Amino acid sequence: MPVNTLAEAKKIEFHGLTAHPMAVPSRGSAELAIWYLEVPPGLRGEEHTVDREEVFVVRSGRMSATIGGDPYEAGPGDAVIVPPGVPFSMLNDGSEPARLVVCTSAGVRATLNGRTVVPPWSE
């Protein structure tokens, strides 16, 4: 299908995050995995790694990221680029929800607390 609508996207809630898979293998994308991500204020993701480069583009709100132990800040229009195999975590330390677009390669795997998983929104 050449057009995937947000209205038809699955809504996946996970540890307080909300993801909407947009261009992922289950929706017809062979090479990329792209989803919308909503992060409520105060939510911190656990530190983890991914086996493919992952890019987070902030559409609204603000996010703090720690990548390889270094702190970064990102606001609307900014892109956070996470290299494969580098530990990272992100935090919405603002007062409003942060809305992001996330892009990586199809088949991405994450390692969290010593366990490798396929993020359900990337399939």
Backbone atoms as SQL, in Angstrom:
CREATE TABLE atoms (id INTEGER PRIMARY KEY, chain TEXT, resi INTEGER, resn TEXT, atom TEXT, x REAL, y REAL, z REAL);
INSERT INTO atoms VALUES
  (1, 'A', 1, 'MET', 'N', 0.842, -1.177, 0.000),
  (2, 'A', 1, 'MET', 'CA', 0.000, 0.000, 0.000),
  (3, 'A', 1, 'MET', 'C', 0.893, 1.249, 0.000),
  (4, 'A', 2, 'PRO', 'N', 0.723, 2.167, -0.941),
  (5, 'A', 2, 'PRO', 'CA', 1.595, 3.334, -1.009),
  (6, 'A', 2, 'PRO', 'C', 1.271, 4.433, -0.004),
  (7, 'A', 3, 'VAL', 'N', 0.079, 4.423, 0.587),
  (8, 'A', 3, 'VAL', 'CA', -0.279, 5.448, 1.565),
  (9, 'A', 3, 'VAL', 'C', -0.808, 4.766, 2.822),
  (10, 'A', 4, 'ASN', 'N', -0.162, 5.056, 3.949),
  (11, 'A', 4, 'ASN', 'CA', -0.625, 4.567, 5.247),
  (12, 'A', 4, 'ASN', 'C', -1.137, 5.763, 6.033),
  (13, 'A', 5, 'THR', 'N', -2.345, 5.680, 6.533),
  (14, 'A', 5, 'THR', 'CA', -2.916, 6.797, 7.272),
  (15, 'A', 5, 'THR', 'C', -2.703, 6.619, 8.772),
  (16, 'A', 6, 'LEU', 'N', -2.618, 7.739, 9.448),
  (17, 'A', 6, 'LEU', 'CA', -2.512, 7.709, 10.903),
  (18, 'A', 6, 'LEU', 'C', -3.781, 7.105, 11.497),
  (19, 'A', 7, 'ALA', 'N', -4.927, 7.392, 10.896),
  (20, 'A', 7, 'ALA', 'CA', -6.201, 6.864, 11.402),
  (21, 'A', 7, 'ALA', 'C', -6.222, 5.341, 11.404),
  (22, 'A', 8, 'GLU', 'N', -5.519, 4.714, 10.469),
  (23, 'A', 8, 'GLU', 'CA', -5.490, 3.253, 10.385),
  (24, 'A', 8, 'GLU', 'C', -4.308, 2.634, 11.139),
  (25, 'A', 9, 'ALA', 'N', -3.420, 3.463, 11.662),
  (26, 'A', 9, 'ALA', 'CA', -2.238, 2.950, 12.372),
  (27, 'A', 9, 'ALA', 'C', -2.645, 2.362, 13.723),
  (28, 'A', 10, 'LYS', 'N', -2.006, 1.267, 14.069),
  (29, 'A', 10, 'LYS', 'CA', -2.200, 0.669, 15.387),
  (30, 'A', 10, 'LYS', 'C', -1.710, 1.655, 16.450),
  (31, 'A', 11, 'LYS', 'N', -2.340, 1.666, 17.596),
  (32, 'A', 11, 'LYS', 'CA', -1.888, 2.462, 18.734),
  (33, 'A', 11, 'LYS', 'C', -1.269, 1.495, 19.734),
  (34, 'A', 12, 'ILE', 'N', 0.030, 1.640, 19.970),
  (35, 'A', 12, 'ILE', 'CA', 0.732, 0.730, 20.874),
  (36, 'A', 12, 'ILE', 'C', 1.187, 1.533, 22.091),
  (37, 'A', 13, 'GLU', 'N', 0.711, 1.130, 23.266),
  (38, 'A', 13, 'GLU', 'CA', 1.115, 1.784, 24.509),
  (39, 'A', 13, 'GLU', 'C', 2.082, 0.872, 25.236),
  (40, 'A', 14, 'PHE', 'N', 3.206, 1.457, 25.676),
  (41, 'A', 14, 'PHE', 'CA', 4.284, 0.668, 26.262),
  (42, 'A', 14, 'PHE', 'C', 5.019, 1.512, 27.297),
  (43, 'A', 15, 'HIS', 'N', 4.919, 1.144, 28.559),
  (44, 'A', 15, 'HIS', 'CA', 5.605, 1.850, 29.648),
  (45, 'A', 15, 'HIS', 'C', 5.359, 3.352, 29.613),
  (46, 'A', 16, 'GLY', 'N', 4.130, 3.758, 29.280),
  (47, 'A', 16, 'GLY', 'CA', 3.770, 5.172, 29.259),
  (48, 'A', 16, 'GLY', 'C', 3.925, 5.842, 27.907),
  (49, 'A', 17, 'LEU', 'N', 4.662, 5.241, 26.985),
  (50, 'A', 17, 'LEU', 'CA', 4.823, 5.779, 25.631),
  (51, 'A', 17, 'LEU', 'C', 3.641, 5.356, 24.775),
  (52, 'A', 18, 'THR', 'N', 3.360, 6.139, 23.751),
  (53, 'A', 18, 'THR', 'CA', 2.372, 5.744, 22.750),
  (54, 'A', 18, 'THR', 'C', 3.043, 5.805, 21.390),
  (55, 'A', 19, 'ALA', 'N', 2.989, 4.705, 20.646),
  (56, 'A', 19, 'ALA', 'CA', 3.599, 4.635, 19.321),
  (57, 'A', 19, 'ALA', 'C', 2.532, 4.310, 18.286),
  (58, 'A', 20, 'HIS', 'N', 2.695, 4.897, 17.115),
  (59, 'A', 20, 'HIS', 'CA', 1.816, 4.635, 15.974),
  (60, 'A', 20, 'HIS', 'C', 2.706, 4.219, 14.801),
  (61, 'A', 21, 'PRO', 'N', 2.810, 2.928, 14.487),
  (62, 'A', 21, 'PRO', 'CA', 3.623, 2.487, 13.354),
  (63, 'A', 21, 'PRO', 'C', 3.065, 3.051, 12.048),
  (64, 'A', 22, 'MET', 'N', 3.928, 3.690, 11.269),
  (65, 'A', 22, 'MET', 'CA', 3.461, 4.308, 10.029),
  (66, 'A', 22, 'MET', 'C', 3.999, 3.596, 8.791),
  (67, 'A', 23, 'ALA', 'N', 5.304, 3.544, 8.639),
  (68, 'A', 23, 'ALA', 'CA', 5.927, 2.858, 7.494),
  (69, 'A', 23, 'ALA', 'C', 6.833, 1.790, 8.082),
  (70, 'A', 24, 'VAL', 'N', 6.279, 0.608, 8.274),
  (71, 'A', 24, 'VAL', 'CA', 6.988, -0.512, 8.886),
  (72, 'A', 24, 'VAL', 'C', 6.684, -1.758, 8.048),
  (73, 'A', 25, 'PRO', 'N', 7.431, -2.844, 8.216),
  (74, 'A', 25, 'PRO', 'CA', 7.182, -4.031, 7.396),
  (75, 'A', 25, 'PRO', 'C', 5.727, -4.512, 7.387),
  (76, 'A', 26, 'SER', 'N', 5.051, -4.487, 8.527),
  (77, 'A', 26, 'SER', 'CA', 3.664, -4.953, 8.561),
  (78, 'A', 26, 'SER', 'C', 2.718, -4.031, 7.797),
  (79, 'A', 27, 'ARG', 'N', 3.207, -2.836, 7.470),
  (80, 'A', 27, 'ARG', 'CA', 2.377, -1.882, 6.714),
  (81, 'A', 27, 'ARG', 'C', 2.971, -1.607, 5.337),
  (82, 'A', 28, 'GLY', 'N', 3.873, -2.505, 4.873),
  (83, 'A', 28, 'GLY', 'CA', 4.338, -2.432, 3.496),
  (84, 'A', 28, 'GLY', 'C', 5.722, -1.877, 3.259),
  (85, 'A', 29, 'SER', 'N', 6.425, -1.406, 4.276),
  (86, 'A', 29, 'SER', 'CA', 7.771, -0.870, 4.089),
  (87, 'A', 29, 'SER', 'C', 8.791, -1.998, 4.170),
  (88, 'A', 30, 'ALA', 'N', 9.616, -2.134, 3.158),
  (89, 'A', 30, 'ALA', 'CA', 10.588, -3.225, 3.115),
  (90, 'A', 30, 'ALA', 'C', 11.912, -2.871, 3.780),
  (91, 'A', 31, 'GLU', 'N', 12.301, -1.597, 3.762),
  (92, 'A', 31, 'GLU', 'CA', 13.634, -1.230, 4.240),
  (93, 'A', 31, 'GLU', 'C', 13.650, -0.339, 5.472),
  (94, 'A', 32, 'LEU', 'N', 12.598, 0.436, 5.688),
  (95, 'A', 32, 'LEU', 'CA', 12.585, 1.383, 6.797),
  (96, 'A', 32, 'LEU', 'C', 11.516, 1.031, 7.818),
  (97, 'A', 33, 'ALA', 'N', 11.712, 1.538, 9.024),
  (98, 'A', 33, 'ALA', 'CA', 10.706, 1.463, 10.080),
  (99, 'A', 33, 'ALA', 'C', 10.549, 2.882, 10.625),
  (100, 'A', 34, 'ILE', 'N', 9.358, 3.444, 10.417),
  (101, 'A', 34, 'ILE', 'CA', 9.081, 4.819, 10.834),
  (102, 'A', 34, 'ILE', 'C', 7.794, 4.814, 11.647),
  (103, 'A', 35, 'TRP', 'N', 7.839, 5.487, 12.803),
  (104, 'A', 35, 'TRP', 'CA', 6.644, 5.563, 13.641),
  (105, 'A', 35, 'TRP', 'C', 6.577, 6.912, 14.316),
  (106, 'A', 36, 'TYR', 'N', 5.342, 7.289, 14.716),
  (107, 'A', 36, 'TYR', 'CA', 5.129, 8.462, 15.554),
  (108, 'A', 36, 'TYR', 'C', 5.241, 8.004, 16.999),
  (109, 'A', 37, 'LEU', 'N', 5.821, 8.850, 17.827),
  (110, 'A', 37, 'LEU', 'CA', 6.002, 8.524, 19.232),
  (111, 'A', 37, 'LEU', 'C', 5.534, 9.705, 20.071),
  (112, 'A', 38, 'GLU', 'N', 4.722, 9.429, 21.089),
  (113, 'A', 38, 'GLU', 'CA', 4.271, 10.444, 22.024),
  (114, 'A', 38, 'GLU', 'C', 4.845, 10.103, 23.395),
  (115, 'A', 39, 'VAL', 'N', 5.499, 11.095, 24.018),
  (116, 'A', 39, 'VAL', 'CA', 6.154, 10.890, 25.306),
  (117, 'A', 39, 'VAL', 'C', 5.574, 11.893, 26.306),
  (118, 'A', 40, 'PRO', 'N', 4.878, 11.411, 27.337),
  (119, 'A', 40, 'PRO', 'CA', 4.290, 12.337, 28.304),
  (120, 'A', 40, 'PRO', 'C', 5.366, 13.031, 29.151),
  (121, 'A', 41, 'PRO', 'N', 5.024, 14.182, 29.739),
  (122, 'A', 41, 'PRO', 'CA', 5.973, 14.883, 30.598),
  (123, 'A', 41, 'PRO', 'C', 6.459, 13.989, 31.731),
  (124, 'A', 42, 'GLY', 'N', 7.741, 14.074, 32.012),
  (125, 'A', 42, 'GLY', 'CA', 8.331, 13.335, 33.120),
  (126, 'A', 42, 'GLY', 'C', 8.740, 11.911, 32.804),
  (127, 'A', 43, 'LEU', 'N', 8.415, 11.425, 31.623),
  (128, 'A', 43, 'LEU', 'CA', 8.739, 10.032, 31.305),
  (129, 'A', 43, 'LEU', 'C', 10.190, 9.900, 30.845),
  (130, 'A', 44, 'ARG', 'N', 10.904, 8.964, 31.470),
  (131, 'A', 44, 'ARG', 'CA', 12.282, 8.648, 31.096),
  (132, 'A', 44, 'ARG', 'C', 12.322, 7.212, 30.586),
  (133, 'A', 45, 'GLY', 'N', 12.847, 7.044, 29.386),
  (134, 'A', 45, 'GLY', 'CA', 13.042, 5.710, 28.844),
  (135, 'A', 45, 'GLY', 'C', 14.264, 5.064, 29.471),
  (136, 'A', 46, 'GLU', 'N', 14.218, 3.762, 29.631),
  (137, 'A', 46, 'GLU', 'CA', 15.366, 3.043, 30.178),
  (138, 'A', 46, 'GLU', 'C', 16.526, 3.049, 29.194),
  (139, 'A', 47, 'GLU', 'N', 17.734, 3.081, 29.733),
  (140, 'A', 47, 'GLU', 'CA', 18.911, 3.023, 28.867),
  (141, 'A', 47, 'GLU', 'C', 18.926, 1.694, 28.115),
  (142, 'A', 48, 'HIS', 'N', 19.225, 1.771, 26.823),
  (143, 'A', 48, 'HIS', 'CA', 19.291, 0.573, 25.987),
  (144, 'A', 48, 'HIS', 'C', 20.149, 0.870, 24.763),
  (145, 'A', 49, 'THR', 'N', 20.369, -0.141, 23.939),
  (146, 'A', 49, 'THR', 'CA', 21.069, 0.033, 22.672),
  (147, 'A', 49, 'THR', 'C', 20.174, -0.495, 21.562),
  (148, 'A', 50, 'VAL', 'N', 20.462, -0.084, 20.343),
  (149, 'A', 50, 'VAL', 'CA', 19.801, -0.618, 19.157),
  (150, 'A', 50, 'VAL', 'C', 20.883, -1.101, 18.199),
  (151, 'A', 51, 'ASP', 'N', 20.534, -2.060, 17.346),
  (152, 'A', 51, 'ASP', 'CA', 21.546, -2.619, 16.444),
  (153, 'A', 51, 'ASP', 'C', 21.605, -1.918, 15.093),
  (154, 'A', 52, 'ARG', 'N', 20.779, -0.899, 14.908),
  (155, 'A', 52, 'ARG', 'CA', 20.772, -0.083, 13.688),
  (156, 'A', 52, 'ARG', 'C', 20.729, 1.384, 14.110),
  (157, 'A', 53, 'GLU', 'N', 21.213, 2.262, 13.272),
  (158, 'A', 53, 'GLU', 'CA', 21.080, 3.691, 13.558),
  (159, 'A', 53, 'GLU', 'C', 19.600, 4.032, 13.732),
  (160, 'A', 54, 'GLU', 'N', 19.318, 4.913, 14.691),
  (161, 'A', 54, 'GLU', 'CA', 17.945, 5.330, 14.953),
  (162, 'A', 54, 'GLU', 'C', 17.923, 6.856, 15.039),
  (163, 'A', 55, 'VAL', 'N', 16.944, 7.479, 14.387),
  (164, 'A', 55, 'VAL', 'CA', 16.845, 8.941, 14.358),
  (165, 'A', 55, 'VAL', 'C', 15.497, 9.353, 14.936),
  (166, 'A', 56, 'PHE', 'N', 15.527, 10.269, 15.897),
  (167, 'A', 56, 'PHE', 'CA', 14.336, 10.817, 16.535),
  (168, 'A', 56, 'PHE', 'C', 14.218, 12.283, 16.119),
  (169, 'A', 57, 'VAL', 'N', 13.140, 12.649, 15.435),
  (170, 'A', 57, 'VAL', 'CA', 12.915, 14.038, 15.045),
  (171, 'A', 57, 'VAL', 'C', 11.793, 14.585, 15.929),
  (172, 'A', 58, 'VAL', 'N', 12.109, 15.622, 16.685),
  (173, 'A', 58, 'VAL', 'CA', 11.130, 16.211, 17.599),
  (174, 'A', 58, 'VAL', 'C', 10.185, 17.103, 16.791),
  (175, 'A', 59, 'ARG', 'N', 8.891, 16.783, 16.840),
  (176, 'A', 59, 'ARG', 'CA', 7.882, 17.598, 16.154),
  (177, 'A', 59, 'ARG', 'C', 7.351, 18.689, 17.076),
  (178, 'A', 60, 'SER', 'N', 7.163, 18.359, 18.368),
  (179, 'A', 60, 'SER', 'CA', 6.721, 19.340, 19.357),
  (180, 'A', 60, 'SER', 'C', 7.193, 18.888, 20.731),
  (181, 'A', 61, 'GLY', 'N', 7.300, 19.846, 21.643),
  (182, 'A', 61, 'GLY', 'CA', 7.812, 19.545, 22.976),
  (183, 'A', 61, 'GLY', 'C', 9.326, 19.551, 22.991),
  (184, 'A', 62, 'ARG', 'N', 9.894, 18.998, 24.042),
  (185, 'A', 62, 'ARG', 'CA', 11.354, 18.957, 24.202),
  (186, 'A', 62, 'ARG', 'C', 11.754, 17.595, 24.741),
  (187, 'A', 63, 'MET', 'N', 12.940, 17.158, 24.380),
  (188, 'A', 63, 'MET', 'CA', 13.479, 15.901, 24.886),
  (189, 'A', 63, 'MET', 'C', 14.929, 16.110, 25.299),
  (190, 'A', 64, 'SER', 'N', 15.310, 15.445, 26.372),
  (191, 'A', 64, 'SER', 'CA', 16.708, 15.352, 26.772),
  (192, 'A', 64, 'SER', 'C', 17.164, 13.944, 26.433),
  (193, 'A', 65, 'ALA', 'N', 18.374, 13.824, 25.923),
  (194, 'A', 65, 'ALA', 'CA', 18.919, 12.512, 25.586),
  (195, 'A', 65, 'ALA', 'C', 20.288, 12.365, 26.212),
  (196, 'A', 66, 'THR', 'N', 20.599, 11.152, 26.617),
  (197, 'A', 66, 'THR', 'CA', 21.951, 10.802, 27.031),
  (198, 'A', 66, 'THR', 'C', 22.399, 9.702, 26.080),
  (199, 'A', 67, 'ILE', 'N', 23.439, 10.002, 25.311),
  (200, 'A', 67, 'ILE', 'CA', 23.935, 9.076, 24.298),
  (201, 'A', 67, 'ILE', 'C', 25.409, 8.817, 24.577),
  (202, 'A', 68, 'GLY', 'N', 25.729, 7.575, 24.893),
  (203, 'A', 68, 'GLY', 'CA', 27.113, 7.249, 25.222),
  (204, 'A', 68, 'GLY', 'C', 27.631, 8.030, 26.411),
  (205, 'A', 69, 'GLY', 'N', 26.727, 8.386, 27.342),
  (206, 'A', 69, 'GLY', 'CA', 27.102, 9.121, 28.548),
  (207, 'A', 69, 'GLY', 'C', 27.109, 10.632, 28.391),
  (208, 'A', 70, 'ASP', 'N', 26.920, 11.140, 27.169),
  (209, 'A', 70, 'ASP', 'CA', 26.914, 12.584, 26.926),
  (210, 'A', 70, 'ASP', 'C', 25.487, 13.113, 26.858),
  (211, 'A', 71, 'PRO', 'N', 25.203, 14.260, 27.525),
  (212, 'A', 71, 'PRO', 'CA', 23.848, 14.816, 27.529),
  (213, 'A', 71, 'PRO', 'C', 23.586, 15.709, 26.304),
  (214, 'A', 72, 'TYR', 'N', 22.341, 15.665, 25.817),
  (215, 'A', 72, 'TYR', 'CA', 21.916, 16.490, 24.684),
  (216, 'A', 72, 'TYR', 'C', 20.499, 16.973, 24.931),
  (217, 'A', 73, 'GLU', 'N', 20.135, 18.098, 24.327),
  (218, 'A', 73, 'GLU', 'CA', 18.790, 18.647, 24.389),
  (219, 'A', 73, 'GLU', 'C', 18.266, 18.788, 22.968),
  (220, 'A', 74, 'ALA', 'N', 16.982, 18.532, 22.768),
  (221, 'A', 74, 'ALA', 'CA', 16.386, 18.655, 21.439),
  (222, 'A', 74, 'ALA', 'C', 14.986, 19.235, 21.553),
  (223, 'A', 75, 'GLY', 'N', 14.684, 20.169, 20.642),
  (224, 'A', 75, 'GLY', 'CA', 13.368, 20.782, 20.584),
  (225, 'A', 75, 'GLY', 'C', 12.772, 20.625, 19.196),
  (226, 'A', 76, 'PRO', 'N', 11.663, 21.287, 18.936),
  (227, 'A', 76, 'PRO', 'CA', 10.976, 21.134, 17.658),
  (228, 'A', 76, 'PRO', 'C', 11.909, 21.356, 16.456),
  (229, 'A', 77, 'GLY', 'N', 11.875, 20.390, 15.547),
  (230, 'A', 77, 'GLY', 'CA', 12.701, 20.447, 14.342),
  (231, 'A', 77, 'GLY', 'C', 14.063, 19.820, 14.489),
  (232, 'A', 78, 'ASP', 'N', 14.494, 19.517, 15.723),
  (233, 'A', 78, 'ASP', 'CA', 15.808, 18.917, 15.953),
  (234, 'A', 78, 'ASP', 'C', 15.760, 17.409, 15.754),
  (235, 'A', 79, 'ALA', 'N', 16.894, 16.848, 15.330),
  (236, 'A', 79, 'ALA', 'CA', 17.019, 15.401, 15.151),
  (237, 'A', 79, 'ALA', 'C', 18.067, 14.859, 16.097),
  (238, 'A', 80, 'VAL', 'N', 17.725, 13.828, 16.820),
  (239, 'A', 80, 'VAL', 'CA', 18.642, 13.115, 17.703),
  (240, 'A', 80, 'VAL', 'C', 19.055, 11.841, 16.968),
  (241, 'A', 81, 'ILE', 'N', 20.340, 11.693, 16.708),
  (242, 'A', 81, 'ILE', 'CA', 20.842, 10.550, 15.943),
  (243, 'A', 81, 'ILE', 'C', 21.591, 9.619, 16.887),
  (244, 'A', 82, 'VAL', 'N', 21.108, 8.384, 16.984),
  (245, 'A', 82, 'VAL', 'CA', 21.695, 7.396, 17.886),
  (246, 'A', 82, 'VAL', 'C', 22.415, 6.335, 17.053),
  (247, 'A', 83, 'PRO', 'N', 23.743, 6.218, 17.224),
  (248, 'A', 83, 'PRO', 'CA', 24.483, 5.190, 16.488),
  (249, 'A', 83, 'PRO', 'C', 24.177, 3.788, 17.027),
  (250, 'A', 84, 'PRO', 'N', 24.331, 2.774, 16.194),
  (251, 'A', 84, 'PRO', 'CA', 24.107, 1.407, 16.672),
  (252, 'A', 84, 'PRO', 'C', 25.108, 1.030, 17.764),
  (253, 'A', 85, 'GLY', 'N', 24.616, 0.280, 18.756),
  (254, 'A', 85, 'GLY', 'CA', 25.472, -0.246, 19.801),
  (255, 'A', 85, 'GLY', 'C', 25.860, 0.732, 20.895),
  (256, 'A', 86, 'VAL', 'N', 25.399, 1.990, 20.830),
  (257, 'A', 86, 'VAL', 'CA', 25.750, 2.998, 21.834),
  (258, 'A', 86, 'VAL', 'C', 24.598, 3.124, 22.830),
  (259, 'A', 87, 'PRO', 'N', 24.875, 2.954, 24.129),
  (260, 'A', 87, 'PRO', 'CA', 23.807, 3.073, 25.131),
  (261, 'A', 87, 'PRO', 'C', 23.189, 4.474, 25.117),
  (262, 'A', 88, 'PHE', 'N', 21.853, 4.529, 25.183),
  (263, 'A', 88, 'PHE', 'CA', 21.178, 5.828, 25.223),
  (264, 'A', 88, 'PHE', 'C', 19.868, 5.721, 25.997),
  (265, 'A', 89, 'SER', 'N', 19.429, 6.873, 26.456),
  (266, 'A', 89, 'SER', 'CA', 18.110, 7.003, 27.071),
  (267, 'A', 89, 'SER', 'C', 17.608, 8.403, 26.748),
  (268, 'A', 90, 'MET', 'N', 16.288, 8.555, 26.816),
  (269, 'A', 90, 'MET', 'CA', 15.685, 9.856, 26.556),
  (270, 'A', 90, 'MET', 'C', 14.687, 10.181, 27.649),
  (271, 'A', 91, 'LEU', 'N', 14.497, 11.478, 27.878),
  (272, 'A', 91, 'LEU', 'CA', 13.627, 11.962, 28.943),
  (273, 'A', 91, 'LEU', 'C', 12.851, 13.169, 28.436),
  (274, 'A', 92, 'ASN', 'N', 11.546, 13.170, 28.700),
  (275, 'A', 92, 'ASN', 'CA', 10.761, 14.377, 28.475),
  (276, 'A', 92, 'ASN', 'C', 10.723, 15.112, 29.801),
  (277, 'A', 93, 'ASP', 'N', 11.599, 16.093, 29.957),
  (278, 'A', 93, 'ASP', 'CA', 11.637, 16.843, 31.215),
  (279, 'A', 93, 'ASP', 'C', 10.868, 18.158, 31.088),
  (280, 'A', 94, 'GLY', 'N', 10.054, 18.273, 30.045),
  (281, 'A', 94, 'GLY', 'CA', 9.220, 19.458, 29.860),
  (282, 'A', 94, 'GLY', 'C', 7.873, 19.303, 30.540),
  (283, 'A', 95, 'SER', 'N', 7.017, 20.300, 30.333),
  (284, 'A', 95, 'SER', 'CA', 5.698, 20.302, 30.960),
  (285, 'A', 95, 'SER', 'C', 4.586, 19.891, 29.995),
  (286, 'A', 96, 'GLU', 'N', 4.939, 19.569, 28.760),
  (287, 'A', 96, 'GLU', 'CA', 3.948, 19.145, 27.772),
  (288, 'A', 96, 'GLU', 'C', 4.407, 17.854, 27.108),
  (289, 'A', 97, 'PRO', 'N', 3.477, 17.115, 26.509),
  (290, 'A', 97, 'PRO', 'CA', 3.892, 15.900, 25.802),
  (291, 'A', 97, 'PRO', 'C', 4.867, 16.251, 24.670),
  (292, 'A', 98, 'ALA', 'N', 5.796, 15.364, 24.423),
  (293, 'A', 98, 'ALA', 'CA', 6.695, 15.507, 23.276),
  (294, 'A', 98, 'ALA', 'C', 6.191, 14.573, 22.188),
  (295, 'A', 99, 'ARG', 'N', 6.201, 15.062, 20.970),
  (296, 'A', 99, 'ARG', 'CA', 5.774, 14.255, 19.823),
  (297, 'A', 99, 'ARG', 'C', 6.948, 14.162, 18.866),
  (298, 'A', 100, 'LEU', 'N', 7.273, 12.923, 18.497),
  (299, 'A', 100, 'LEU', 'CA', 8.446, 12.671, 17.667),
  (300, 'A', 100, 'LEU', 'C', 8.089, 11.778, 16.492),
  (301, 'A', 101, 'VAL', 'N', 8.926, 11.831, 15.468),
  (302, 'A', 101, 'VAL', 'CA', 8.927, 10.852, 14.392),
  (303, 'A', 101, 'VAL', 'C', 10.229, 10.090, 14.555),
  (304, 'A', 102, 'VAL', 'N', 10.151, 8.763, 14.538),
  (305, 'A', 102, 'VAL', 'CA', 11.340, 7.926, 14.716),
  (306, 'A', 102, 'VAL', 'C', 11.551, 7.128, 13.436),
  (307, 'A', 103, 'CYS', 'N', 12.808, 7.074, 12.998),
  (308, 'A', 103, 'CYS', 'CA', 13.145, 6.345, 11.775),
  (309, 'A', 103, 'CYS', 'C', 14.370, 5.474, 12.015),
  (310, 'A', 104, 'THR', 'N', 14.283, 4.230, 11.546),
  (311, 'A', 104, 'THR', 'CA', 15.405, 3.307, 11.620),
  (312, 'A', 104, 'THR', 'C', 15.251, 2.312, 10.462),
  (313, 'A', 105, 'SER', 'N', 16.053, 1.296, 10.466),
  (314, 'A', 105, 'SER', 'CA', 15.959, 0.256, 9.439),
  (315, 'A', 105, 'SER', 'C', 14.988, -0.831, 9.873),
  (316, 'A', 106, 'ALA', 'N', 14.288, -1.408, 8.907),
  (317, 'A', 106, 'ALA', 'CA', 13.417, -2.540, 9.199),
  (318, 'A', 106, 'ALA', 'C', 14.253, -3.648, 9.829),
  (319, 'A', 107, 'GLY', 'N', 13.684, -4.341, 10.807),
  (320, 'A', 107, 'GLY', 'CA', 14.391, -5.428, 11.476),
  (321, 'A', 107, 'GLY', 'C', 15.219, -4.997, 12.668),
  (322, 'A', 108, 'VAL', 'N', 15.088, -3.734, 13.088),
  (323, 'A', 108, 'VAL', 'CA', 15.862, -3.236, 14.220),
  (324, 'A', 108, 'VAL', 'C', 15.604, -4.088, 15.464),
  (325, 'A', 109, 'ARG', 'N', 16.640, -4.252, 16.262),
  (326, 'A', 109, 'ARG', 'CA', 16.535, -4.956, 17.536),
  (327, 'A', 109, 'ARG', 'C', 17.131, -4.055, 18.617),
  (328, 'A', 110, 'ALA', 'N', 16.522, -4.105, 19.783),
  (329, 'A', 110, 'ALA', 'CA', 16.996, -3.326, 20.920),
  (330, 'A', 110, 'ALA', 'C', 17.468, -4.281, 22.008),
  (331, 'A', 111, 'THR', 'N', 18.481, -3.866, 22.742),
  (332, 'A', 111, 'THR', 'CA', 18.942, -4.634, 23.894),
  (333, 'A', 111, 'THR', 'C', 18.708, -3.790, 25.135),
  (334, 'A', 112, 'LEU', 'N', 17.905, -4.347, 26.045),
  (335, 'A', 112, 'LEU', 'CA', 17.476, -3.655, 27.248),
  (336, 'A', 112, 'LEU', 'C', 17.621, -4.616, 28.417),
  (337, 'A', 113, 'ASN', 'N', 18.389, -4.218, 29.418),
  (338, 'A', 113, 'ASN', 'CA', 18.623, -5.069, 30.591),
  (339, 'A', 113, 'ASN', 'C', 19.130, -6.452, 30.193),
  (340, 'A', 114, 'GLY', 'N', 20.022, -6.498, 29.202),
  (341, 'A', 114, 'GLY', 'CA', 20.631, -7.755, 28.792),
  (342, 'A', 114, 'GLY', 'C', 19.758, -8.637, 27.919),
  (343, 'A', 115, 'ARG', 'N', 18.572, -8.155, 27.575),
  (344, 'A', 115, 'ARG', 'CA', 17.634, -8.920, 26.759),
  (345, 'A', 115, 'ARG', 'C', 17.440, -8.245, 25.412),
  (346, 'A', 116, 'THR', 'N', 17.517, -8.995, 24.329),
  (347, 'A', 116, 'THR', 'CA', 17.302, -8.438, 22.995),
  (348, 'A', 116, 'THR', 'C', 15.844, -8.626, 22.602),
  (349, 'A', 117, 'VAL', 'N', 15.234, -7.539, 22.132),
  (350, 'A', 117, 'VAL', 'CA', 13.826, -7.551, 21.754),
  (351, 'A', 117, 'VAL', 'C', 13.636, -6.820, 20.425),
  (352, 'A', 118, 'VAL', 'N', 12.551, -7.137, 19.758),
  (353, 'A', 118, 'VAL', 'CA', 12.124, -6.382, 18.588),
  (354, 'A', 118, 'VAL', 'C', 11.041, -5.422, 19.071),
  (355, 'A', 119, 'PRO', 'N', 11.270, -4.117, 18.946),
  (356, 'A', 119, 'PRO', 'CA', 10.227, -3.175, 19.390),
  (357, 'A', 119, 'PRO', 'C', 8.934, -3.430, 18.613),
  (358, 'A', 120, 'PRO', 'N', 7.790, -3.588, 19.304),
  (359, 'A', 120, 'PRO', 'CA', 6.555, -3.973, 18.629),
  (360, 'A', 120, 'PRO', 'C', 6.080, -2.950, 17.603),
  (361, 'A', 121, 'TRP', 'N', 6.443, -1.677, 17.771),
  (362, 'A', 121, 'TRP', 'CA', 6.015, -0.644, 16.828),
  (363, 'A', 121, 'TRP', 'C', 6.863, -0.605, 15.569),
  (364, 'A', 122, 'SER', 'N', 7.955, -1.379, 15.530),
  (365, 'A', 122, 'SER', 'CA', 8.843, -1.355, 14.360),
  (366, 'A', 122, 'SER', 'C', 8.583, -2.502, 13.394),
  (367, 'A', 123, 'GLU', 'N', 7.659, -3.394, 13.745),
  (368, 'A', 123, 'GLU', 'CA', 7.426, -4.599, 12.924),
  (369, 'A', 123, 'GLU', 'C', 6.418, -4.340, 11.808);
